[in-house]
């Protein structure tokens, strides 16, 4: 992992957070490390470690437009790219423009992660 700056103690803190949140979910670790390697600030690193929960907790499948509205930011330039950046391999956008959990393991991980954080 290549966290820019912050020193060894900060790198250890981030590594510990990743391992705690991963709970054996190695695809999530891979996604988190990729995202962290692109971060320039500690706030960016913190945001990179947040899982994509809106799609997981919706009572029904959300359309891309609904997720865009739920995020509440007119600053988003490309919602499909944002979904990919925030949720990685855990969700996909289907042909009907609905945001779908990629598999049951991803859904279980996100629910478990939310309950214990």
C-alpha positions as CSV (number, residue, x, y, z in Angstrom):
1,X,0.0,0.0,0.0
2,X,1.3,3.4,-1.0
3,X,-0.3,6.0,1.4
4,X,1.3,9.3,0.5
5,X,2.8,10.9,3.6
6,X,1.5,10.4,7.1
7,X,4.4,8.3,8.4
8,X,4.6,4.7,9.5
9,X,2.1,5.1,12.3
10,X,-0.5,6.5,9.9
11,X,0.1,3.6,7.5
12,X,-0.2,1.1,10.3
13,X,-3.5,2.7,11.4
14,X,-4.9,2.5,7.9
15,X,-3.7,-1.1,7.5
16,X,-5.3,-2.0,10.8
17,X,-8.6,-0.4,9.7
18,X,-8.5,-2.3,6.4
19,X,-7.9,-5.6,8.1
20,X,-10.6,-5.0,10.7
21,X,-13.2,-4.1,8.0
22,X,-12.2,-6.8,5.6
23,X,-13.3,-9.8,7.7
24,X,-11.8,-12.1,5.1
25,X,-13.3,-10.3,2.1
26,X,-10.2,-10.1,0.0
27,X,-11.9,-8.4,-3.0
28,X,-12.9,-5.6,-0.7
29,X,-9.2,-5.3,0.5
30,X,-8.1,-5.1,-3.1
31,X,-10.6,-2.4,-3.9
32,X,-9.8,-0.4,-0.7
33,X,-6.0,-0.5,-1.4
34,X,-6.5,0.5,-5.0
35,X,-8.6,3.5,-3.9
36,X,-6.3,4.5,-1.1
37,X,-3.3,4.4,-3.4
38,X,-5.0,7.2,-5.4
39,X,-5.8,9.4,-2.4
40,X,-4.0,12.7,-1.7
41,X,-5.5,13.6,1.7
42,X,-6.4,11.9,4.9
43,X,-10.1,12.8,4.2
44,X,-9.8,11.1,0.9
45,X,-8.4,8.0,2.6
46,X,-11.3,8.0,5.1
47,X,-13.9,8.3,2.3
48,X,-12.2,5.5,0.4
49,X,-12.8,3.1,3.3
50,X,-16.5,3.7,3.5
51,X,-18.5,0.9,1.9
52,X,-21.3,1.6,-0.6
53,X,-24.4,1.1,1.6
54,X,-27.3,2.9,-0.2
55,X,-27.7,0.1,-2.7
56,X,-27.5,-2.6,0.0
57,X,-30.1,-1.1,2.3
58,X,-32.7,-0.1,-0.2
59,X,-36.0,-2.0,0.2
60,X,-36.0,-2.4,-3.6
61,X,-33.6,-2.0,-6.4
62,X,-32.7,1.6,-7.0
63,X,-32.5,3.1,-10.4
64,X,-29.3,5.0,-11.2
65,X,-31.3,8.3,-11.2
66,X,-32.7,7.5,-7.7
67,X,-29.2,6.8,-6.4
68,X,-28.0,10.0,-7.9
69,X,-30.8,11.9,-6.1
70,X,-30.0,10.0,-2.8
71,X,-26.4,11.1,-3.0
72,X,-27.7,14.7,-3.0
73,X,-24.8,16.2,-4.9
74,X,-25.1,18.2,-8.1
75,X,-21.3,18.1,-8.3
76,X,-21.3,14.5,-9.7
77,X,-20.3,14.6,-13.3
78,X,-20.8,11.0,-14.2
79,X,-23.0,8.8,-11.9
80,X,-22.0,5.5,-13.5
81,X,-18.3,6.2,-12.9
82,X,-19.1,7.4,-9.3
83,X,-21.0,4.1,-8.6
84,X,-18.0,2.2,-9.9
85,X,-15.5,4.3,-7.9
86,X,-17.5,4.1,-4.6
87,X,-18.8,0.5,-4.8
88,X,-16.3,-1.3,-7.0
89,X,-17.0,-4.9,-7.5
90,X,-19.9,-5.0,-5.0
91,X,-22.5,-3.6,-7.3
92,X,-23.3,-3.4,-11.0
93,X,-25.7,-1.3,-13.1
94,X,-28.0,-3.6,-15.1
95,X,-29.5,-3.1,-18.5
96,X,-32.5,-1.4,-17.0
97,X,-30.3,1.1,-15.2
98,X,-30.9,-0.5,-11.8
99,X,-28.2,-0.7,-9.2
100,X,-27.8,-4.4,-8.2
101,X,-25.7,-6.1,-5.6
102,X,-23.2,-8.2,-7.5
103,X,-23.7,-11.3,-5.3
104,X,-25.0,-12.4,-1.9
105,X,-21.6,-12.4,-0.3
106,X,-21.2,-8.7,-1.1
107,X,-24.6,-7.9,0.4
108,X,-23.8,-10.0,3.5
109,X,-20.4,-8.2,3.9
110,X,-22.0,-4.7,3.6
111,X,-24.7,-5.5,6.2
112,X,-22.2,-7.1,8.6
113,X,-19.8,-4.1,8.2
114,X,-22.6,-1.6,8.9
115,X,-23.7,-3.4,12.1
116,X,-20.2,-3.6,13.6
117,X,-18.9,-0.1,12.8
